[in-house]
Amino acid sequence: MSEDRPSGADAVVFRLMYRSRDQLPAQERPDELGDLFTTSRSNNNKRNITGALLLSGHWFVQVLEGPERDVRSLYATIAKDPRHDRVETVSEVHAPERAFARWSMAEVTVPDSEIPLIAQVGEISADSHTMTPAQQQVVAEMRAALADAPDA
């Protein structure tokens, strides 16, 4: 996946953030999450959707970026996924650019500001773990959404 994104209709990107509660059985969680990341990265790359997923305890906070129609379609599918419940839209905005342009799905860690998992090996660079100001802002919003979760 290239860092270059189409201009024109995709010059202004739609960003949707949602929060949900994990329903995965503890013994199946590692394998299910591994499968989720693998499948999501592949599918998101094909749909020109980027974003990040924050995992903490039993809560997910995910940001999806891309063409609005595609992001909304993916979100509708995600909302029906039985691996989680209490799916709630946190925010929807049109942004001048993608915060996570290089990642079809990054995993954000809770205690620090690193983004340890990168979608494609070819995207790894010397500064892969350094967040941009836009990423820092979105990750802060993700962490705030987690903090506001009903039983987080």
ZAZAKE-698162 format. One line per field, with one value per residue: residue in one letter; z, x negated, y negated of N, C-alpha, C in turn. Coordinates in Angstrom, 1 decimal. Atoms other than C-alpha are relative to their C-alpha. Layout:
N
rest	[A ...]
n_pz	[Z ...]
n_px	[X ...]
n_py	[Y ...]
ca_pz	[Z ...]
ca_px	[X ...]
ca_py	[Y ...]
c_pz	[Z ...]
c_px	[X ...]
c_py	[Y ...]
//
This chain:
152
rest	[M S E D R P S G A D A V V F R L M Y R S R D Q L P A Q E R P D E L G D L F T T S R S N N N K R N I T G A L L L S G H W F V Q V L E G P E R D V R S L Y A T I A K D P R H D R V E T V S E V H A P E R A F A R W S M A E V T V P D S E I P L I A Q V G E I S A D S H T M T P A Q Q Q V V A E M R A A L A D A P D A]
n_pz	[0.0 0.1 -0.8 0.9 0.0 1.0 -0.3 0.5 -0.9 -1.2 -0.6 -1.3 -0.5 -1.0 -1.2 -1.0 -1.1 -0.8 -1.2 -0.3 -1.0 0.4 -0.4 0.3 -1.1 -0.3 0.5 1.5 0.3 0.7 1.4 0.6 0.3 1.0 1.3 0.3 0.5 1.4 0.9 0.1 0.8 1.4 0.6 -0.1 1.0 1.2 0.0 -0.2 -1.3 -0.9 -1.4 -1.1 -1.0 -1.3 -0.8 -1.4 -0.7 0.9 0.9 1.3 0.6 1.4 1.0 1.4 0.9 1.4 0.6 -1.0 0.3 -0.3 -1.5 -0.5 0.4 -0.8 -1.4 -0.1 -0.1 -1.3 -1.1 -0.1 -0.4 -1.4 -0.9 -0.9 -0.2 -0.5 1.0 -0.2 0.8 -0.9 0.8 1.5 0.5 1.3 -0.3 1.2 0.4 -0.8 -1.1 0.1 1.5 0.3 -0.7 0.3 -1.4 -1.0 -1.3 -0.9 -1.4 -1.0 -0.9 0.6 1.3 1.2 0.8 0.2 1.1 1.2 1.0 1.0 -0.3 0.8 -0.6 -1.2 0.2 -1.3 -0.9 -0.1 -1.3 -0.5 0.5 0.5 -0.9 0.4 -0.7 -1.4 -0.4 0.1 -1.1 -1.3 0.1 -0.2 -1.4 -0.7 0.2 -0.8 -1.4 -0.2 0.1 -1.3 -1.0 0.4]
n_px	[-0.8 0.8 -0.4 -0.7 -1.5 -0.6 -0.5 -1.4 -1.0 0.6 0.8 -0.5 -0.2 -1.0 0.6 -1.0 0.5 -1.0 0.4 -0.8 0.5 0.4 -0.8 0.7 0.4 1.4 0.9 0.0 0.3 1.2 -0.1 -1.0 0.6 1.0 -0.8 -0.6 1.0 0.4 -1.1 -0.3 1.0 -0.2 -1.2 0.1 1.0 -0.8 -1.1 0.6 -0.3 1.1 -0.5 0.7 -0.8 0.5 -0.5 0.2 -0.9 -1.1 -0.5 0.6 -0.3 0.6 -0.1 0.1 0.1 -0.1 -1.2 -1.1 -0.9 0.7 0.1 -1.3 -0.4 0.8 -0.5 -1.2 0.4 0.6 -1.0 -0.7 1.0 -0.3 1.2 0.0 -1.3 0.0 0.7 -0.4 0.7 0.6 0.1 0.0 0.5 0.7 1.3 0.7 0.9 -0.1 1.0 0.7 0.0 0.9 -0.5 -1.3 -0.4 1.1 -0.5 0.5 0.1 -0.6 0.9 1.0 -0.5 0.5 -0.9 1.0 -0.3 -0.1 -0.8 0.7 1.4 0.6 -0.3 0.9 1.1 0.7 -0.8 -1.3 -0.6 -0.2 -1.3 -0.2 -0.9 -1.3 -0.2 -0.1 -1.3 -1.0 0.3 -0.5 -1.5 -0.3 0.2 -1.1 -1.2 0.1 -0.2 -1.4 -0.8 -0.8 0.7 1.4]
n_py	[1.2 1.2 1.1 0.9 -0.2 0.8 1.4 0.2 -0.4 -0.5 1.0 0.2 -1.3 -0.2 -0.8 -0.5 -0.6 -0.7 -0.7 -1.2 -0.9 -1.4 -1.2 -1.2 -0.8 0.3 -0.9 0.2 1.4 0.2 -0.5 0.8 1.3 -0.1 -0.1 1.3 0.9 -0.4 0.2 1.4 0.7 -0.3 0.6 1.5 0.4 -0.1 1.0 1.3 0.5 0.0 0.2 -0.6 -0.6 0.0 -1.1 0.1 -0.8 -0.6 1.0 0.4 1.3 -0.1 1.1 -0.4 1.1 -0.3 0.6 -0.1 -1.1 -1.2 0.0 -0.3 -1.4 -0.8 0.1 -0.7 -1.4 -0.2 0.1 -1.3 -1.1 -0.5 0.0 1.1 0.6 1.4 0.7 1.4 1.0 1.0 1.2 0.0 1.3 0.1 0.6 0.4 -1.1 -1.2 0.0 -1.3 -0.2 -1.2 -1.2 -0.5 -0.1 0.1 -0.3 1.1 -0.5 0.9 0.8 1.0 0.6 -0.7 -0.8 -1.1 -0.9 0.7 -0.8 -0.7 0.1 1.1 1.3 0.3 1.0 0.4 0.7 -0.7 0.1 1.4 0.5 1.4 0.7 -0.4 -1.3 0.3 0.5 -1.1 -1.0 0.6 -0.1 -1.4 -0.3 0.6 -0.8 -1.2 0.4 0.3 -1.2 -0.2 -0.8 -0.2]
ca_pz	[0.0 -1.0 1.2 -1.8 -1.7 -4.5 -4.7 -5.7 -4.1 -1.5 -0.7 2.2 4.2 6.3 9.8 12.0 15.5 17.5 20.8 21.6 24.2 23.5 23.6 22.8 25.2 27.0 25.8 22.1 22.3 21.2 18.1 17.3 17.5 15.4 12.7 13.0 12.4 9.4 7.8 8.5 7.1 3.9 3.4 4.5 2.1 -0.8 0.2 0.6 4.3 6.9 10.7 14.1 16.8 20.5 22.7 26.5 28.7 27.1 25.1 21.5 20.2 16.4 13.9 10.3 7.5 3.9 1.4 3.4 1.6 2.1 5.8 6.5 4.7 6.7 10.0 9.3 8.9 12.0 14.1 13.3 14.3 17.3 18.6 20.3 21.6 22.8 19.5 19.8 17.3 19.2 16.3 12.6 10.9 7.5 7.8 5.4 5.4 6.9 10.3 9.6 5.9 6.1 8.1 6.9 10.7 13.4 16.9 19.5 23.0 26.1 28.3 25.8 22.4 20.2 17.3 17.4 14.6 11.0 8.1 5.6 5.9 3.1 5.2 8.0 8.1 10.6 12.0 12.0 15.7 15.9 15.7 13.8 15.6 13.7 15.0 18.5 18.5 17.2 19.6 22.5 21.3 21.2 24.7 25.9 24.4 26.2 29.5 29.0 28.5 31.0 32.8 31.6]
ca_px	[0.0 -1.5 -1.4 0.0 3.8 6.0 6.8 10.1 13.0 10.7 8.9 11.2 11.4 14.3 13.2 15.5 14.7 16.6 16.4 17.6 17.3 15.5 17.6 14.8 14.3 11.0 9.5 10.3 9.4 5.7 6.5 9.6 7.8 5.0 7.5 9.3 6.1 5.1 8.5 9.1 5.8 6.3 9.9 9.2 6.3 8.6 11.3 8.8 9.7 7.1 7.3 6.3 7.7 7.2 7.7 8.1 9.6 13.0 13.2 12.4 12.1 11.5 11.0 11.8 10.8 11.6 14.3 17.5 19.6 17.0 16.4 20.1 20.6 17.7 19.1 22.5 20.9 18.8 21.8 23.4 20.3 21.2 17.6 18.6 21.7 22.6 21.3 21.5 20.5 18.1 17.5 17.9 15.8 14.5 10.8 8.4 6.2 5.9 4.2 3.3 2.6 -0.1 2.0 4.8 5.1 2.7 3.0 2.7 1.4 3.0 0.0 -2.2 -1.9 -3.5 -1.8 -3.5 -1.7 -2.0 0.2 -2.4 -6.1 -6.9 -5.5 -8.1 -10.5 -12.9 -10.2 -7.4 -6.8 -6.8 -3.4 -2.5 -0.7 2.5 2.1 1.4 4.6 6.7 5.1 5.9 9.5 9.5 8.1 10.7 13.5 12.1 12.0 15.6 16.7 19.5 17.5 14.0]
ca_py	[0.0 -3.3 -6.4 -8.3 -8.6 -9.8 -13.5 -15.0 -13.3 -11.7 -15.0 -15.6 -12.4 -11.1 -9.9 -7.9 -6.9 -4.3 -2.5 1.1 3.7 7.0 10.2 12.6 15.5 15.0 18.2 17.3 13.6 13.8 15.9 13.9 10.6 11.9 13.0 9.7 7.7 9.8 9.7 6.1 4.9 6.8 5.7 2.1 1.8 3.0 0.4 -2.5 -2.7 -3.5 -3.8 -2.6 -0.4 -0.9 2.2 1.9 4.5 5.4 2.2 1.3 -2.2 -2.3 -5.1 -4.5 -6.9 -7.0 -7.8 -8.4 -5.8 -3.1 -4.0 -4.0 -0.7 0.9 -0.5 0.9 4.3 3.9 2.9 6.3 8.3 10.5 10.3 7.1 5.2 1.7 0.3 -3.5 -6.2 -8.6 -11.1 -11.7 -14.4 -15.4 -16.1 -17.7 -14.6 -11.1 -10.9 -7.2 -7.4 -4.6 -2.1 0.0 0.8 -0.3 1.0 -1.8 -0.9 -2.4 -3.3 -5.1 -6.8 -4.2 -2.5 0.9 2.8 1.6 2.8 3.7 4.5 2.0 -0.8 -0.4 -3.3 -4.8 -6.9 -4.3 -4.6 -8.4 -9.8 -13.0 -15.8 -14.7 -11.1 -12.4 -14.3 -11.4 -9.0 -11.4 -11.4 -7.6 -7.4 -9.9 -7.8 -4.8 -6.7 -7.7 -4.1 -3.1 -0.5 -1.0]
c_pz	[0.0 1.0 -0.8 0.0 -1.2 0.4 -0.5 1.0 1.4 0.7 1.3 0.4 1.1 1.1 0.9 1.1 0.8 1.1 0.1 1.0 -0.6 0.5 -0.2 1.3 0.3 -0.6 -1.6 -0.4 -0.8 -1.5 -0.8 -0.4 -1.1 -1.4 -0.4 -0.6 -1.4 -1.0 -0.3 -0.8 -1.5 -0.6 0.0 -1.1 -1.4 -0.1 0.1 1.4 0.9 1.4 1.0 1.0 1.4 0.8 1.5 0.8 -0.9 -0.9 -1.2 -0.2 -1.4 -0.7 -1.4 -0.9 -1.4 -0.7 0.9 -0.3 0.4 1.5 0.6 -0.2 1.0 1.5 0.2 0.2 1.4 1.1 0.2 0.5 1.4 0.9 1.0 0.1 0.4 -1.0 0.0 -0.9 1.0 -0.8 -1.4 -0.5 -1.4 0.3 -1.3 -0.5 1.0 1.2 -0.1 -1.4 -0.3 0.5 -0.4 1.4 0.9 1.3 0.9 1.4 0.9 0.8 -0.6 -1.4 -1.2 -0.8 -0.5 -1.2 -1.3 -1.1 -0.9 0.3 -0.8 0.5 1.2 -0.4 1.3 1.0 0.2 1.3 0.6 -0.6 -0.4 1.0 -0.3 0.7 1.5 0.4 -0.1 1.0 1.3 0.0 0.3 1.5 0.9 -0.1 0.8 1.5 0.3 -0.1 1.3 1.1 -0.2 1.3]
c_px	[-0.9 0.6 0.8 1.5 0.6 0.4 1.4 1.0 -0.5 -0.9 0.5 0.5 1.1 -0.7 1.1 -0.7 1.1 -0.6 0.9 -0.6 -0.2 0.9 -0.8 -0.3 -1.5 -1.0 -0.2 -0.5 -1.3 0.1 1.0 -0.5 -1.0 0.7 0.6 -1.0 -0.4 1.0 0.3 -1.0 0.1 1.2 0.0 -0.9 0.8 1.0 -0.5 0.5 -1.2 0.6 -0.8 1.1 -0.7 0.7 -0.3 1.0 1.0 0.5 -0.8 0.4 -0.7 0.3 -0.1 0.0 0.1 1.2 1.2 0.9 -0.7 -0.2 1.3 0.4 -0.8 0.6 1.3 -0.3 -0.6 1.0 0.8 -0.8 0.3 -1.2 0.0 1.5 -0.2 -0.8 0.6 -0.9 -0.5 -0.1 0.0 -0.5 -0.5 -1.3 -0.7 -1.0 0.1 -1.1 -0.8 -0.1 -0.8 0.5 1.4 0.7 -1.2 0.6 -0.6 -0.1 0.5 -1.1 -0.9 0.6 -0.6 1.1 -0.8 0.3 0.2 0.5 -0.9 -1.5 -0.7 0.2 -0.9 -1.1 -0.6 0.9 1.4 0.7 0.1 1.3 0.0 0.9 1.5 0.3 0.1 1.4 1.1 -0.1 0.5 1.5 0.4 -0.1 1.1 1.3 -0.1 0.2 1.4 0.9 0.7 -0.7 -1.4 -0.9]
c_py	[-1.2 -1.1 -1.0 0.4 -0.8 -1.4 -0.1 0.4 0.5 -1.0 -0.4 1.4 0.1 0.9 0.3 0.7 0.7 0.7 1.2 0.8 1.4 1.1 1.3 0.8 -0.1 1.0 -0.1 -1.3 -0.1 0.4 -0.8 -1.3 0.1 0.2 -1.3 -1.0 0.4 -0.2 -1.4 -0.8 0.3 -0.7 -1.5 -0.5 0.0 -1.1 -1.4 -0.6 0.2 -0.2 0.6 0.6 0.0 1.1 -0.2 0.8 0.6 -1.1 -0.2 -1.5 0.0 -1.3 0.6 -1.2 0.4 -0.7 0.3 1.2 1.3 0.2 0.4 1.4 1.0 -0.1 0.7 1.5 0.3 0.0 1.3 1.1 0.4 0.1 -1.2 -0.5 -1.5 -0.9 -1.4 -0.9 -1.1 -1.3 0.3 -1.4 0.2 -0.8 -0.3 1.1 1.2 -0.2 1.3 0.4 1.3 1.3 0.4 0.4 0.0 0.4 -1.1 0.6 -1.0 -0.8 -1.0 -0.4 0.7 0.7 1.2 0.9 -0.8 0.9 0.8 -0.2 -1.1 -1.3 -0.3 -0.9 -0.3 -0.7 0.6 -0.1 -1.4 -0.5 -1.5 -0.7 0.4 1.3 -0.2 -0.5 1.0 1.0 -0.5 0.1 1.4 0.3 -0.7 0.8 1.3 -0.4 -0.3 1.3 0.3 0.8 0.3 0.0]
//
